[in-house]
Amino acid sequence: MNGSLRKKTKLKYIAEQIAAFQVYAGYLKQGYDIVEKGWSVVNDIKHGDFDLHNNYFTSLKEVNESVGSYGKVDSIASLQVQILQVNEAINKLIQDNSNIQSQEKEYIIKVMSNLLDKCAGDLDQLTMLTTNDSVEMKDDERLKRIDDLYIDMQDNIRSQNILKFSKT
């Protein structure tokens, strides 16, 4: 009977271990489920945060309609037209005026060329500020830069007018 008792004890012990493994397997499955749900939450948060940032940076590339219709945008274009007209008048004036020395004419042409290059650069910046996907800026930054370009363009036309009236 001693051998039979040992077999029963072994079987009982094995049965207890199987039961314990089944309990541990249940705990393990619960743990995996918790981890999977946790990873899912972390992933949702990560993608939600990414989407928020992505949407924000994408919005910085888009020009708000109020920026595009900002009055100074048209004013800058009008000032550019005036500058081109005055440039034409100055060129005609210096070509037709025999009292202006050739060195002075060259200087005036060089100054006007530099001014027109600066105006072209300002217009390029204005185009970037008012075109989607050109630069990433908030609306207030775009408007501030347009204000600065407007002031620059006013300075350009003042400089040009000084040049025009100093040689007449």
Secondary structure, DSSP 8 states (H G I E B T S, - for coil): -HHHHHHHHHHHHHHHHHHHHHHHHHHHHHHHHHHHHHHHHHHHHHHHHHHHHHHHHHHHHS--HHHHT-HHHHHHHHHHHHHHHHHHHHHHHHHH-TTS-HHHHHHHHHHHHHHHHHHHHHHHHHHHHTSTTS----HHHHHHHHHHHHHHHHHHHHHHHHHHHH--
